[in-house]
């Protein structure tokens, strides 16, 4: 199992909606609103690294209000 943290920049005013959508995904263990350059930090668990990129592209970047992401893979 691979753990990764995903930083999410959301459209202004869409942060809470994005968090709600993220929390519906089985691979998302946590999604929290944060202050700073990024709006949301998300903890993900996926079976392997090769699935991580596809999951982010297909399931997270498609969420309305997601502007930009940055992935941090735990080693």
Legacy VTK file of the C-alpha trace (Angstrom):
# vtk DataFile Version 3.0
C-alpha trace
ASCII
DATASET POLYDATA
POINTS 75 float
0.000 0.000 0.000
1.296 3.474 -0.888
0.553 6.565 1.189
0.681 10.013 -0.373
-0.295 13.509 0.646
-1.957 15.645 -1.973
-1.980 19.421 -1.748
-4.954 20.947 -3.521
-5.524 24.509 -4.682
-9.232 25.173 -5.107
-11.224 27.896 -6.790
-12.153 30.643 -4.349
-15.306 29.736 -2.446
-15.227 26.080 -3.583
-12.967 24.718 -0.837
-15.679 23.072 1.282
-17.381 21.558 -1.762
-14.067 20.087 -2.921
-13.427 18.599 0.532
-16.880 16.985 0.523
-16.217 15.430 -2.894
-12.774 14.210 -1.810
-14.158 12.583 1.332
-16.487 10.443 -0.791
-13.521 8.661 -2.432
-12.466 5.382 -0.779
-8.762 6.110 -1.312
-8.979 9.385 0.620
-8.302 8.838 4.326
-8.383 12.513 5.308
-9.110 15.849 3.651
-8.582 19.025 5.652
-8.788 22.758 4.973
-5.442 24.513 5.536
-4.108 28.063 5.405
-1.332 29.191 3.088
-0.585 28.812 -0.606
-2.575 25.547 -0.733
-6.190 25.203 0.393
-6.569 21.501 1.187
-4.304 18.668 2.315
-5.444 15.143 1.577
-4.046 11.815 2.751
-4.385 9.075 0.142
-3.846 5.309 0.266
-3.611 3.394 -3.023
-2.441 -0.172 -3.741
0.712 0.858 -5.637
2.559 3.842 -7.104
1.497 3.055 -10.665
-2.149 3.563 -9.682
-1.502 6.872 -7.922
-1.137 9.010 -11.030
-4.234 7.574 -12.693
-6.261 8.014 -9.520
-5.282 11.673 -9.215
-5.889 12.446 -12.883
-9.198 10.600 -13.194
-10.742 11.061 -9.770
-9.340 14.205 -8.180
-8.478 16.618 -10.957
-11.936 16.044 -12.395
-13.619 17.396 -9.265
-15.240 20.763 -9.914
-13.297 23.530 -8.209
-9.912 21.761 -8.202
-7.461 24.205 -9.737
-4.048 22.621 -9.090
-2.497 19.691 -7.186
0.903 18.686 -5.845
1.664 15.107 -4.798
4.002 14.102 -1.945
4.688 10.343 -1.809
5.627 8.883 1.577
8.780 6.727 1.494
LINES 1 76
75 0 1 2 3 4 5 6 7 8 9 10 11 12 13 14 15 16 17 18 19 20 21 22 23 24 25 26 27 28 29 30 31 32 33 34 35 36 37 38 39 40 41 42 43 44 45 46 47 48 49 50 51 52 53 54 55 56 57 58 59 60 61 62 63 64 65 66 67 68 69 70 71 72 73 74
